[in-house]
């Protein structure tokens, strides 16, 4: 199967509601492993927090998986994915799953996960499969089994509206492009190419494939070109104020290809719901912000924050406190004004 034609993309897009949502991690989990492992899978919290999302008109979640979970216990992992999808669907929410990720901690293992580091943004987030495996093709057989096995199971599941195959390929121990610590850049391109090949080999898949553009520096030109040319729909990240966001939209737009912004909203950087949501909605660009409920990920703290800096004047990501109240009550009115049918 090759990249979708323009007609296929249009047909898919015409059948979709306007996609409004968040990158979802329950507040009780520090990372993907803690979210999905049997011992810490928390359907009660997932149900409660997704109900809050639905209450403000969200109908889409972008959710990260992890290859180690499939390798350790594919059947059990799939059962928990089924349960998550059942809960999300009960709230009128569909899901974009993310298979791989080059961001943050490169050392990790199954089992109990670390406690959050004080005042540190996303301190426990982990890469998948991790740069040691990304750079070692001899270990890719299990990644192929994970990709094809997972996607075959959900290839026609209407609760899965798209697949984001690889988050921020070419990143490194940093979680955003403000840092440049040991970036992978083109070292991640061979695995990215392989993942698209594996995904395209899955028969009867009904959902589009994408890989979000995130770093527009010249050194990412090869990765960006491949992502643009091989994605059925265009997705991208943009933590910028309105005018630079418009410029970013013009950079990533492709004739006939639907657009989804799969990461935005960093209040301290001028990327806010009040500024960004009306703009994205105006141009019919799907909007999936980072973070739903403040919790163990600690993404209320800005990138690079430390305890020595005290409490930030402006909370960075997330919509709700763990009790369901808004971090910023005025944002409720933005969602009320833009609310879409789930």
N, C-alpha and C positions, 0 to 999 in steps of 0.2 A: 504493500500500500504506500503510495506516495503522498506528498503534501496535498491537502484538500484543494480542490479547485475553488475559484472565486464563487461559483454557484453553490458548492457545498457549504462554504462559509456563510453565505447569505441565507441559505436554507436553515442552517443551525441557528443563526442569529435571529431570524424571524420567529423562531419557535421559543426563544428565551424571553423571560421578563427582563427588565432592567436589573442588572446585578449590583446589589448594594450589600456589603457585608464587612467581615473582619477576618484577620488571621487569628485563628482560634486555638488557644491552649487553656484548659481549665485552670482556674486560679490555684488549684491544689497541686499542680505539676510544675516542675522547674524546667522540664525539657520534653522532647518527644518520647524518650524512653519511659519516663515516669508517667506520662499520659497514657501509654498503651500497655505497659507490662501488667500482667494479671494481678499482681499484688497491690498495685496502686491505681489501676483503672477505676474511675470514679463516675459511674453513670448518673448518680444523683446530682453531683455538681454540674456535670455536662448538661443535664436536663434543665436544671434551674437557670444556668447562665445563658443557654440558648433561648430560653423563654424570654429573657430580658432583651436579647438581640431581636427576636421576632417582634417584640413589643414596640420597637422603634423603626420597624419596617425592613429589617435586614432579612434577606432571603438567600444569602450565600456565605459560606465559610471556606477559607483556604486553610487546609490542615496538613501538617507535616507527619510523615510516616518515618520508618527507619529500617534499613536493611537487616540489622542484627535481629530484629524481632521476627522477621520472616524466616530467617535461617534457623533460629532457635526453636520456633514452634509456629509453623505456618498456619495450622488449623486453628490454634488458639487465638493467634493474632487476627485471623480473618473473622472469627466469631466476635471478637471485640469490635472490629470495624463494622460488622453487621449491626451490632447493638448501637454503636454511635450513629450509623446512618438511619436506623429506625428512630432514634431520639430526634435527630435533626429533622427528618422528614415530618415527624409529628408536629413540628413547629413551622412547617412550610419552608425549611431551609435545605438547599442543595449544597454539594461540596465539591471543591476543587482540591484534589489530593496532590501533595508534593512528595516525590519519591527520593530525591537526593539533594544534598545541601553542602556547600563549601564553607559555610560560616561558622565561626567561633571555635569551640574547643575540639582539638584534634585527638585528644586522649580521652577515652570513655570505655565503659563496659556495661553489660547487663547487670542487674541487681540494684541494690539501694543506690540512689543518686545523691550527690553532695547537697548540703544545705546552701542556700543563697549566700553569696558574699555580701556583706553590708553595703548598701547604697550603690550597688554595682548593677548596671544594665545587663539583663539576660546572662547572668554569670554562669549558669549551668547549661546553656544551650550547646548542643553537640553537632558535629559534622556527620554526614552520612554520604559515603562510607568512611570518610576520613582521608586525609591526604596520603597517608601511607598506602592505602588501597587504591586511591585514584591514580597514583603514580606507579602501580605495580599490576600490569595486565594479567599476570599469572593468577591473580585472585578474583578476576572478573566473572568467572563461571557462576559463582554464587549470586553475583549481582544480576546476571542475566536470568537466573531462575526466579529471583525475587521480582524482577520487572515483569517478565512474561506471566508468571504464576498469578501475581496480584492483579494485573490488568486483565487477564483472561477471565478471572472471577467476576469482575465488575464491568466488563466490556459493553454490556447492554443495560446496565443499571441506571435508570433515569434519575436516581438520587445523586449520581456523580455527573456533574455538568461539564467538567473538563479535567485534564491531567496537566499539571505543571511538573515536567520531568526532572528539573534540576534547578534548584534555587541558587542564584548568584554564582554560576560557574566562574572560576578564576579568582574568587575571594580567598581569604585565608583565616587567620586567627581573629581578625577584626570582623565585626558584624555589619559594617557599613563602609561606604566608600570615602569616609572622612579619614580613615586610617589606611596605612599602606604596609602594614607589618606582614612580610613574607607572603605576598600575594601569589597565588598559583598562576594566574593569567593563562597563557596558552598550554600550560601543562595539563589543564583540565579538559582541553578540547578533544583529545582522543576518547576519553570516557563519555563526554557529551555526545559525540558522534555515535558511539556504540549504543548508548541508551536510546537514542532516537531509532536506530536500526532495530533494536530489540522491541521497542514499543510498536513500530510499524509492522513487525512480524505477527502481532496478535491479531487473529482473525475476528472479523465481525465487530470490531470496536466502533461504537457509535459516537464517542465523545472526541472533541478536538484535542490535539496535543499542542503544548506551548512551552516556552522557556523564556522567562522574563528578562528583558534588557535592564541593566542596572548601573553599569559604569560606562561612561561615554568618552573616556580618555582614549587617545589614539592607540595606546598599547592593547586595548581590548577590541580593536577593529576586527580581528579574525573571529573571535568569539561572537561579536555582535552580528557580523555578516552571516555566520552559520545559524544563529538563533533566528534572525529575521527570515532567512530563506527556508527554514525547515519547520517553522511554527504554523499551524493551521489558523490560529488566531494570534494576534499580537498582544503580549502582555509586557508590562514594564513597571519599574519602581520610580517614584518621584517624591522626595521629601523636600519640596521646594515651594516658595510662595507663588501666588497666582501667575505673575508674568513669566517667570522662568518655567512654570509648569506648562503654559501655553506653548512656549518654545520647544519644550520636550515633546509635547503632543505632535507638533509639526515634524519633529525629528523622527519619531517612531511610526507615524501613520503610514499605512500602505493601502493603496486603492483596493477597496472591496474586502478588506480584512477587519473584522471587529476588533475593538480595542478594550482591554481591561487593565486598569491600574491596580496591580496586585499588592502594592505597598505604598502607603502615603500616610500623612498625618503625624507630624512631629512639631508640636506646638511651639517649642522654643526656636524652631527654624522657620517659622512663618507658614508652615503647612498645617492648616487648621480645618476643622469641619466647615466653619463659616465661610472660609475662603475657597476651599478646594471642592467641596461637594456640589455647590451650584455650578461651578465651572465644568466639572466632569459630567454632571447630568445634562448640562446644556449641549455638550458635544456627544452625548450618548455613549460616554466612555464608562464602563463598569468601574465601581469604586470599592476597593477592599482595603480598609485601613489596617495598620498594625495594632493589634491588641484589642481585647474586649473587656476583660475584668482584671483589675490590678491584683497581682498575687505573687507567687514565688518567682516568676520571671523578672520581677522588679523593673519592668519597662516604663514605669513612671519616671525613672531616672534617665537623664540624657546619656547618650553615648559618651564614654570616657569619664563618667562621673566617679567621684571617690568620696568616702566618708568625710574627708577633710573639707569638702566643699559645703557641707551642711545640707539643708533641705533646698531643693531647687525652687526658684521663684515660680516657675511654670512647670507643671507636670508634663512629661514628654508624650508618652503613648497612653492607650487604653481609654475606655469609655466609662466604665462603672467601678465603683468600690465593691468589695466582696459582699456587701449587704444589698447590692442592687441599686443603690443611689448613684446619681451621676457624679463623676469627678468635678465636672463643671455644669451645674444645672441649666445654664443658658443654652448649652448644646442641644438640649431636648427640643428646643424650638426650631433648630436647624433641621433635625430629623423629622419633626412634625410637618414642616413646610415642604419637605422633599419626599415624604413617605410614599412608597410604592406598594402595590399589591404583592404579597409573597407568592 
